[in-house]
Amino acid sequence: MFENLSGMVKELRDPVTNAERLLWNYLRTKPDGFTFRRQYAFGCFLADFYCHRLKLVIEVVDSLVPQNETKEPDTCRQQMVEGDGLKFIRFTDLQIESDLESVINELQELLYV
C-alpha cells in the first residue's frame, strides 16, 4: 500500500501549477531556517506544502473552481489536519500569482507564532 502512495506522490509532483511553483520557489529557500516539504502525505490526504517544525500545512486551491464544489472536501481535510494538532492555511492560486508578497508576509507572521 505504501509503495502505491509513494508512487502517487511522485506522480503528483510533476503537474505543478504556476502558483505552486511560485510559492515553492520561496519555501525551498528554507525561510528563517524552516524546512518545507512538497506534496507531503497525511494518510489519504496530500498536503501541497508542510513544515514539520511549525506543524503547518499549506494548501493552494484553484480560484477558478466554484467554491461550492470544493468547500466540503476542503473543510473535511482541514478538520482532519487540525484534529491532529496541526495548523492549516489556504491560499488561492490567484492570491499567490497576483500578490506573492502579501502571501509571504502572512507566512512570515506564522513563522514567529
C-alpha positions in Angstrom: 0.0 0.0 0.0 2.7 2.5 0.9 4.5 1.8 -2.4 1.4 2.9 -4.2 1.1 6.0 -2.1 4.8 6.8 -2.7 4.3 6.4 -6.5 1.2 8.6 -6.4 3.1 11.3 -4.5 5.8 11.2 -7.2 3.2 11.5 -9.9 1.5 14.4 -8.3 4.8 16.3 -8.0 5.1 16.6 -11.8 2.0 18.6 -12.8 2.8 21.7 -10.7 0.7 24.8 -11.1 2.3 28.2 -11.6 1.1 29.3 -8.2 2.6 26.2 -6.5 5.9 26.8 -8.4 6.0 30.5 -7.2 5.3 29.5 -3.6 7.7 26.6 -3.7 10.5 28.9 -5.0 10.1 30.8 -1.8 9.6 27.9 0.6 12.5 25.9 -0.7 14.9 28.6 0.4 14.2 27.5 4.0 12.9 30.9 5.2 14.3 31.6 8.6 15.7 28.1 8.8 12.3 26.3 8.4 12.3 23.4 6.1 9.2 22.8 4.0 8.2 19.6 2.1 6.2 19.5 -1.1 3.3 17.0 -1.6 3.5 15.6 1.9 1.2 12.6 2.7 -1.1 12.6 5.7 -2.9 9.2 5.4 -5.0 9.6 2.3 -4.5 13.3 2.1 -1.6 15.1 0.3 -0.7 18.5 1.6 0.7 20.9 -1.0 3.4 22.0 1.5 4.2 21.0 5.0 6.7 22.2 7.7 7.2 19.6 10.5 8.9 22.0 12.9 6.0 24.5 12.6 3.3 21.8 12.3 2.0 23.8 9.4 0.1 22.6 6.4 -0.2 25.0 3.4 -2.8 24.3 0.7 -3.0 26.0 -2.7 -6.5 25.9 -4.2 -7.7 26.7 -7.7 -9.6 30.0 -7.7 -11.4 29.1 -10.9 -13.2 26.0 -9.3 -16.5 27.1 -7.9 -16.3 27.2 -4.1 -19.4 25.1 -3.6 -17.6 22.2 -5.4 -14.6 22.2 -3.1 -15.9 23.6 0.2 -16.9 20.3 1.8 -13.8 18.3 0.9 -11.5 21.2 1.8 -13.3 21.6 5.2 -13.0 17.9 5.9 -9.3 17.9 5.1 -8.8 21.0 7.2 -10.6 19.5 10.2 -8.6 16.3 9.9 -5.3 18.1 9.9 -6.3 20.5 12.7 -7.6 17.5 14.7 -4.1 16.1 14.6 -2.8 19.4 16.2 -1.5 21.0 13.0 -2.0 24.5 11.7 -3.7 24.8 8.3 -3.6 27.8 5.9 -5.1 28.0 2.5 -4.2 30.4 -0.4 -5.8 30.6 -3.8 -3.6 30.4 -6.9 -4.9 33.9 -7.7 -3.6 35.3 -4.4 -0.2 33.8 -4.9 0.1 34.9 -8.6 -1.2 38.4 -8.1 0.3 39.3 -4.7 3.0 36.9 -3.7 4.5 39.5 -1.4 1.3 39.5 0.8 1.3 35.7 0.9 4.9 35.7 2.0 4.2 38.3 4.7 1.3 36.2 6.0 3.6 33.2 6.1 6.3 35.2 7.8 3.9 36.1 10.6 3.2 32.4 11.1 6.9 31.6 11.5 7.0 33.6 14.7 3.8 32.5 16.4 
